[in-house]
Amino acid sequence: MQKPKKFADWKPRDRVAYLKQRMFETADSQRIDQRLFRLFDTAGTGPEGDGAFIVGETGVGKTTGVRLFTDRIYEELRAEDPSGTWSRPEIAGTDLRPIVHETEKGIKRPIAVVYVGKNTTFNSFLGDTADAIQVNLPAGFKFGEAQIRVNKAVKRQGIKMIIFDEAQHIVEGNMNTYDAGDVFKLLIKSRVQVVCVGLTHALDLATANDQLDRLVKKKVVLEPFRCTVNDYPELDKKGNIVGDEVQEPTEFRELMALIDRRDAADCVLPFDKPSKLSTPDMALRIHQAGGGFIGRIMPLIYEAATLAIYDGSAWINKSHFAEAYRESSQCDDKDNWFLMEFPSVDAGFGSIRQKKLVSTGLAKKQLERHMSKRSRRRVSDAIAGRD
């Protein structure tokens, strides 16, 4: 049955289900997609594999960006070859899913996923990698034997890319990074593209060997969205713009506008009227509540939207955000950004906290060089939200 044209005529549960399914691309997720697609598309064309690191603080959208890429590849591969059975099995500990194709000639695995657990050891790391591609390693296995079995599995299953999520656990744990380098080297020698996703100090793996240093240099470093009161023209005491606005909207305001846009064919929020999320009074509060992290901002917007849907509102207002933020932050009302008068928001608002360079050694120097170059990113389309 075709749904009514107006969201107000939908059942609340259908509107919430629609909301939860919405994903959106940011400039960062597009950077990830472009980098990973080039790797995937060129897999097996050289004598060795290649790879990249996708790093950033928790909540900046690393996993979401990678997930959008794997989802796209899955749909494209399935459309090219609808035969057999295609699946995306869940992997404990991560939102990322491999791509599996069961054919008459056996299982093909274009993309495999490995979750790197805390306190990983060399044996557990190599064992988890082997398990991800269905290689059984006997007790007391030798590395040379594992290398032969992994290499055969890569060829048999047509593995193009292996993604390691939470790669910083290698650095944090008891395993020597040189030992981890042996596992990555094994895959690279098998012409597999290696992708490491994790916090910024995962870049310290560059110290392991020259090959990992090469991978680290091909990195995408994600940062939180920035926003300040100075992004807007003069504002009155209610947060309204005084006079005509002539300055170009910032990336964060563009993002809020795209999330709020009314496009029946592809809108993010299931409302018939805009919630004015890009106005100074709303955007500044939303940014401060989420600290600029897309992984915090989107759940806040989703929860506020759910509250608005169930109380029959035509759009999301500050009271919905106040309730959602109160629940997520457990803050007192005096500290609730959506309950303050705008002068208090203005007075307490600043650019987001300075980024912590938690990496050490070579990785820290690389990250400092990256941070010194101001990124002029632009949001281009709407769709995403978890990290």
Secondary structure, 3 states (H helix, E strand, C coil): CCCCCCHHHCCHHHHHHHHHHCCCCCHHHHHHHHHHHHHHHCCCCCCCCCEEEEEECCCCCHHHHHHHHHHHHHHHHHHHCCCCEEECCCECCECCCCEEEEECCEEEEEEEEEECCCCCCHHHHHHHHHHHCCCCCCCCCCHHHHHHHHHHHHHHHCCCEEEEECCHHHHHCCCCHHHHHHHHHHHHHCCCEEEEEECHHHHHHHHCCHHHHHHHHCEEEECCCCCCHHHCCCECCCCCECCCCCCCCCHHHHHHHHHHCCCCCCCCCCCCCCCCCCCHHHHHHHHHHHCCCHHHHHHHHHHHHHHHHHCCCCCCCHHHHHHHHHHHHCCCHHHCCCCCCHHHHHHHCCCCCCCCCCCCHHHHHHHHHHHCCCCCCCCCCCCCCCC
